Structure formats: structure tokens, C-alpha cells
């Protein structure tokens, strides 16, 4: 009989554990923060901000994790109007539903989240379209739109401080996609909420959106410039960036990360499905969503030409990432999966590809608890169809 490697044993356990029909999910209801309305902290449609909260217990009772929900952004008045009529621009329960599934790094089952399962965990609903950053005083009465993402962030943080977060021994700000970018933008502000004795770190998942080069830079640069103009973010972006360059570059993490003084962990894939399917393909002549087709959803539907295009993106992405200084406080886990968002998927949290013989969960825990630094990039030059259907 052949010998099993530790990686094959782990994979077998992951398949069994995450495909079991008996695997529970921790479900929690949203709370709408009605008191925030008086301060003008409201969603695009004027409804109150919302969050879901799981109380910590035991050894985790004095530890806090705040997760900023992702969901893109709006980049024009019309786009924001449409967004305000969806769950990503409102807290009306007919839009956002009444519950949140806490899985992955938010899981309350120690079998699937052995390091953070019993922490206080806060899931902040994203309903402003500006990465929790905008703060336009005047309401657009012609469309009843309110751009107040920055106030939402402040209101929820104040509420959590009132609930005891300020006394935390350990604290993490994290988020995925647009929430991952929000985490980078707010990381140092989050750290400032706590005394120096608190261990505070940030984890950005799938939030490293690149400017790129050539045609890609023209497309992505123009797109983020529209976001900044729509939400009037120019004066609200980190001064550490805008003091050195034009504000239209200061939503791109490549120009933000090095000025973040709080320890920051970047969780990424070199084949980010979102950036490839919704941005990079437009930089290739003759390509668009129709031509890309099901390749944007399933790697098995990608022919050799499209795989080559994805490999081109990897080269640009890694070149951008490797330009960053190698700060000892910064963690990095970059796999080769063709997906977008890692840490709140149960499978990719505990069953990720191994880098330096560590799963994503193990790598983040070692880094967070100061057991060892972690900066690893998968050397696989082709995308992998890592399972992502289980959350």
C-alpha cells in the first residue's frame, strides 16, 4: 500500500468534514442600528446600518473580530441608485434577509475554526458602496441617495466599544473583496480604538485590486477614478497616500499598504476570478464578458487561450505584489486557486492548498499570535480549480 502524505490525509479529512450533511452553520440575526440615523450614519437609501453579532465565551470572551462585508462598489449616480434598491444599498430586511451564516474564520464550531471560534465576532453589513469611506453631508434629494459610508463605520465601531470591544486583549479587523479593501483603508484607524496593550492586526482577503499596466491600467484607473468622484472621496482617502500622489491612485492597495503601520495579512490568489473576469479581460482586444463566457464561473470551461490570458494576469499581479517592501509585520498567503474570497468559505479556510506545509487557517494563526512570520506565494504558474462550493 502506498504511503499517505500529511497533505493527502488533510485533504481527505477536509472532504469528509465539509461534505457531511450534518455539518451545522452558525446563523445569527441582523441588528439594525436605529440610533445611528440621528448621526446621519445611514445606507444609500437612508435606512439604518446593520450588523450581526456573536458573543464570545471562555478563553475568547475578551477577543474581538470585526468583519467588513464585501460586494463591490458603485461608480456613478445611476449605478448607486440601482444599488440603493438592493441589499447592498439598504438594510431593509426584505433586501438583506434576516440572518448571517458565520462560517470560515467566523465559524463558531471549533472543528472548523480552531483558533477564533469562541471570539466575539461582528459581521458589518455593507450598504454604502464606498468601502465604508464616503461622507457627503448633503442628501441628494432628487434621488434620495445618502453617501455616508464613513459614518456607518464610525457608528458600528462606537456601538461595539459600548459593548466592551475597547477592553479586548486581542482584536482583528478583516473583510473580503471590497471588505478586504475597506480593511486596508481602515486598519490604522481600527488600531487607534485600542490601548497599546491590545494585540491588534488586520486581515485583508481578496482586496488587493491592482492598477496593472498598459490597457489594464487605463481601465482600472478610470474605474476607480469614477468611484472616487461619485462618492467625493478625494479628501477622505489616507493622507499618507494623497500627500505623495494624485488621489485617483489612492484606492489601489499597491499605493496604500506600505503606509499601513498596523500588522496586515494579505490573503490573495494569483488568479483572482473577479479581477480577471470583470476587469482584466477588457484589456485584451476582442474580449469581453460574452466572449469570456462560462470561463468566468468555471475553470473547466476555459480553453488554452483563456488560460494563457489568466497566466498573463498572474504575471502582472505578482509583479505588483512583489514591489511592496518585505515588512516583517506583514503576512501574505497567495495561492493559485481560480476564485475570489477565501476566509469566509468553510472549505478554503480549513482546506486551502498548503503553502510551507500550512493551510490558510494555520498560516494566519501563526502570524497573528506571533508564533512565526508568514509570506508565501504558490509557485504554480497555472490556475487550479480549488473547490469553492461549500461555505
C-alpha positions in Angstrom: 0.0 0.0 0.0 1.3 3.5 -0.9 2.2 5.9 1.8 -0.2 8.8 2.6 1.4 12.2 2.9 0.2 14.7 5.5 -1.3 16.8 2.7 -3.3 13.9 1.3 -4.6 13.0 4.8 -5.6 16.6 5.4 -7.4 16.7 2.0 -9.3 13.5 2.8 -10.4 14.9 6.2 -11.4 18.2 4.6 -13.6 16.4 2.0 -15.3 14.3 4.7 -15.7 17.2 7.1 -17.1 19.8 4.7 -19.4 17.5 2.7 -21.1 15.9 5.7 -24.8 16.6 5.7 -24.6 17.0 9.5 -22.2 20.0 9.4 -24.0 22.9 11.1 -23.8 26.5 10.3 -24.0 29.2 13.0 -26.8 31.6 11.9 -27.3 34.9 13.6 -29.9 37.6 13.0 -29.1 41.1 11.9 -29.5 44.1 14.2 -30.4 47.4 12.7 -28.6 50.2 14.4 -31.6 52.6 14.6 -29.7 55.1 16.9 -27.2 55.8 14.2 -29.8 57.5 12.0 -29.6 60.6 14.2 -25.9 61.0 13.4 -26.6 60.6 9.7 -25.0 57.2 9.5 -27.3 55.6 7.0 -27.2 53.3 3.9 -27.5 54.7 0.4 -31.3 54.5 0.7 -31.4 56.2 4.1 -32.1 53.1 6.1 -30.1 52.4 9.3 -26.8 50.4 9.2 -26.9 46.8 10.3 -24.7 44.2 11.8 -24.8 40.7 13.2 -23.0 39.8 16.5 -21.9 36.5 18.1 -20.9 36.9 21.7 -17.6 35.4 22.7 -17.1 33.0 25.6 -14.5 31.2 27.6 -10.9 32.0 26.5 -12.3 34.1 23.7 -14.6 36.3 25.8 -12.1 39.2 25.7 -11.1 38.8 22.0 -12.9 40.6 19.1 -13.1 40.1 15.4 -14.9 42.7 13.1 -15.7 41.5 9.6 -16.5 44.1 6.9 -18.8 42.7 4.3 -17.8 42.9 0.6 -19.8 43.5 -2.5 -18.1 45.8 -5.0 -18.9 49.5 -5.1 -21.0 51.9 -7.1 -19.2 54.2 -9.6 -21.9 56.6 -11.0 -25.2 58.2 -9.8 -27.2 55.7 -11.9 -25.2 52.8 -10.6 -25.7 54.0 -7.0 -29.4 54.4 -7.5 -29.7 50.8 -8.7 -27.5 49.7 -5.7 -29.8 51.5 -3.3 -32.6 49.2 -4.4 -30.7 46.1 -3.5 -29.4 44.6 -0.3 -26.0 46.2 -1.0 -27.6 49.7 -0.6 -30.1 49.1 2.1 -30.7 47.5 5.5 -34.4 46.8 4.9 -34.9 43.2 5.8 -36.7 42.4 2.6 -33.4 43.2 0.9 -30.7 41.7 3.3 -32.7 38.8 4.8 -32.8 38.3 8.5 -29.7 36.2 9.1 -26.0 35.8 8.5 -24.2 32.5 8.3 -21.0 32.7 10.3 -18.5 30.3 8.5 -14.8 30.1 7.8 -12.9 32.5 10.1 -16.2 33.5 11.6 -17.3 29.9 12.4 -18.3 29.1 16.0 -17.5 25.4 15.7 -14.0 24.6 16.9 -13.8 21.7 14.4 -13.7 24.2 11.6 -12.2 27.3 13.2 -9.9 26.1 16.0 -8.2 29.4 16.8 -11.0 32.0 16.7 -14.2 30.0 17.2 -15.1 31.5 20.6 -14.2 35.1 19.9 -16.7 38.0 19.9 -17.5 38.3 16.2 -19.2 41.2 14.4 -20.4 41.0 10.7 -20.9 44.6 9.4 -23.4 44.9 6.6 -22.1 46.8 3.6 -24.7 49.2 2.2 -22.9 52.4 1.1 -20.9 51.3 -2.0 -17.8 53.3 -1.0 -15.8 50.8 1.2 -17.2 52.4 4.3 -15.5 55.7 3.4 -17.9 58.3 2.0 -19.2 61.3 4.0 -21.2 63.7 1.9 -23.2 66.0 4.2 -25.9 66.9 1.7 -28.5 64.3 0.7 -29.2 64.0 -3.0 -32.9 64.9 -2.7 -33.7 64.2 -6.4 -32.8 60.6 -5.8 -33.0 60.3 -2.0 -29.4 59.0 -2.0 -27.2 59.3 1.1 -23.4 58.8 0.8 -22.3 58.1 4.4 -20.2 55.0 4.5 -17.6 56.6 6.8 -20.3 57.4 9.3 -21.6 53.9 9.2 -18.1 52.6 10.0 -17.8 55.0 13.0 -21.3 54.2 14.3 -20.8 50.5 14.3 -17.3 50.8 16.0 -18.8 53.1 18.6 -21.6 50.5 19.3 -19.0 47.7 19.7 -16.9 49.8 22.0 -20.0 50.3 24.1 -20.4 46.5 24.1 -16.9 46.1 25.5 -14.6 45.9 22.5 -12.3 48.6 23.8 -11.3 46.2 26.6 -10.2 43.5 24.1 -6.9 41.6 24.7 -6.9 40.6 21.0 -8.6 42.3 18.1 -8.8 41.7 14.3 -10.3 43.8 11.6 -11.0 41.8 8.5 -13.1 41.6 5.3 -13.3 40.1 1.9 -13.3 41.7 -1.6 -14.5 45.3 -1.2 -14.4 44.5 2.5 -10.8 43.5 2.1 -10.0 46.9 0.6 -12.0 48.5 3.3 -9.9 46.7 5.9 -6.7 48.2 4.4 -8.3 51.7 4.3 -9.4 51.5 8.0 -6.7 49.3 9.5 -4.8 52.0 11.3 -8.0 53.7 12.4 -9.1 50.4 13.9 -5.9 50.1 15.8 -6.3 53.5 17.3 -9.5 52.4 19.1 -7.5 50.2 21.5 -4.8 50.7 24.1 -1.2 49.8 23.2 -1.5 46.6 25.3 -4.1 45.1 22.9 -2.8 42.9 20.1 -4.4 44.4 17.0 -3.9 43.2 13.5 -5.8 43.3 10.2 -6.5 40.6 7.6 -7.5 41.6 4.0 -9.0 38.9 1.9 -9.1 39.3 -1.9 -8.9 43.1 -1.5 -5.7 43.7 -3.4 -7.1 45.2 -6.5 -4.3 46.2 -8.8 -3.9 49.2 -11.1 -1.9 47.0 -13.5 -0.1 48.2 -16.6 -0.9 49.2 -20.2 -4.5 48.8 -21.2 -5.4 47.3 -17.8 -4.2 50.4 -16.0 -6.3 52.6 -18.3 -9.4 50.6 -17.5 -8.9 50.0 -13.7 -7.6 53.6 -13.2 -10.6 55.1 -14.9 -13.0 52.9 -13.0 -11.6 53.8 -9.5 -11.5 57.5 -10.5 -15.2 57.2 -11.1 -15.8 55.7 -7.7 -13.8 58.5 -6.1 -15.6 61.2 -7.9 -19.1 59.7 -7.3 -18.5 59.4 -3.6 -16.3 62.5 -3.3 -13.6 60.5 -1.6 -10.6 62.7 -2.7 -10.2 64.4 0.7 -11.2 61.3 2.7 -8.6 58.8 1.5 -5.4 58.3 3.6 -3.3 61.4 3.7 -0.2 59.2 3.7 -1.1 58.4 0.1 -2.7 61.6 -1.2 0.2 63.7 0.1 2.5 61.8 -2.3 0.4 61.2 -5.4 -2.9 62.0 -7.0 -6.0 60.8 -5.1 -7.2 58.7 -8.0 -4.4 56.2 -7.2 -5.2 56.1 -3.6 -7.8 53.4 -3.7 -5.3 50.9 -5.0 -3.7 48.8 -2.3 -0.3 48.9 -4.0 -0.2 52.6 -3.0 -1.7 52.1 0.4 -0.2 49.0 2.0 3.3 50.3 2.7 1.9 53.2 4.8 -0.3 50.9 7.0 1.6 50.7 10.3 -0.6 48.1 11.9 0.4 44.5 11.1 -1.6 43.4 8.0 -2.1 40.0 6.4 -2.9 39.7 2.7 -4.9 36.7 1.5 -4.9 36.5 -2.2 -4.9 34.3 -5.3 -2.7 35.0 -8.3 -5.7 34.1 -10.4 -8.4 36.3 -8.8 -11.6 35.4 -10.6 -13.2 38.8 -10.0 -10.3 40.9 -11.3 -9.8 38.6 -14.3 -13.5 38.2 -15.3 -14.6 41.7 -14.6 -11.6 43.9 -15.4 -8.6 42.2 -16.9 -10.4 40.7 -19.9 -11.5 44.2 -21.1 -7.8 45.0 -21.6 -7.5 42.2 -24.2 -8.6 43.2 -27.7 -11.8 41.3 -28.8 -12.6 40.1 -25.3 -15.5 40.9 -23.0 -18.0 39.1 -20.8 -19.8 37.5 -23.7 -16.6 36.1 -25.2 -15.3 35.1 -21.8 -18.5 33.2 -21.2 -18.6 30.4 -18.6 -14.9 30.7 -18.1 -15.7 33.4 -15.6 -17.5 30.8 -13.5 -15.8 27.5 -14.1 -12.2 26.8 -14.8 -13.2 23.7 -16.7 -14.8 25.9 -19.3 -11.6 27.8 -20.1 -9.7 26.9 -23.2 -5.9 27.1 -23.6 -6.1 30.7 -25.0 -8.1 31.9 -21.9 -5.8 30.0 -19.6 -2.9 31.9 -21.2 -4.7 35.2 -20.6 -5.1 34.3 -16.9 -1.4 33.4 -16.7 -0.7 36.9 -18.1 -2.7 38.4 -15.3 -0.7 36.3 -12.8 2.5 37.9 -14.0 1.2 41.4 -13.7 -0.4 40.7 -10.3 2.7 39.1 -8.8 4.9 41.9 -10.2 2.7 44.4 -8.4 2.6 42.5 -5.2 6.4 41.9 -5.1 7.1 45.6 -5.4 6.0 46.0 -1.8 8.7 46.2 0.8 9.0 42.9 2.7 7.9 44.3 6.1 8.3 41.7 8.8 4.9 42.6 10.3 3.1 41.9 7.0 1.8 38.4 6.3 1.0 37.0 2.9 -0.7 33.8 1.6 -1.1 33.8 -2.2 -2.4 30.5 -3.7 -3.2 29.6 -7.3 -6.9 28.9 -7.0 -9.3 30.4 -9.6 -11.6 32.0 -7.1 -12.4 35.2 -5.3 -12.8 35.3 -1.4 -11.2 32.7 0.9 -11.7 33.3 4.6 -15.5 33.0 4.9 -15.7 29.8 2.8 -15.5 26.9 5.1 -13.7 24.8 2.6 -11.0 27.3 1.6 -10.5 28.3 5.2 -9.6 24.8 6.5 -8.8 23.0 3.3 -6.8 25.5 1.3 -3.7 24.5 -0.7 -0.7 24.0 1.6 2.0 26.7 1.5 5.1 26.0 3.5 3.1 23.0 4.8 0.5 25.3 6.3 -3.2 25.7 5.5 -4.5 29.3 5.3 -6.0 28.9 8.8 -2.7 27.7 10.3 -0.7 30.4 8.5 -2.9 33.2 9.8 -3.0 31.9 13.3 0.8 31.5 13.4 1.2 35.1 12.1 -1.5 36.6 14.4 -0.3 35.0 17.6 3.3 35.9 16.8 4.5 32.3 16.5 6.1 32.8 13.2 6.0 35.3 10.2 4.4 34.0 7.0 4.9 35.4 3.5 4.4 32.7 0.9 3.4 32.6 -2.8 2.4 29.4 -4.6 4.8 28.8 -7.4 2.2 27.0 -9.6 2.1 29.1 -12.8 -1.3 27.8 -13.9 -4.7 28.2 -12.2 -6.1 25.4 -10.0 -9.8 24.6 -9.7 -9.9 24.6 -5.9 -13.4 23.6 -4.7 -15.4 26.7 -3.6 -19.0 25.5 -3.5 -19.1 24.9 0.3 -19.4 28.0 2.6 
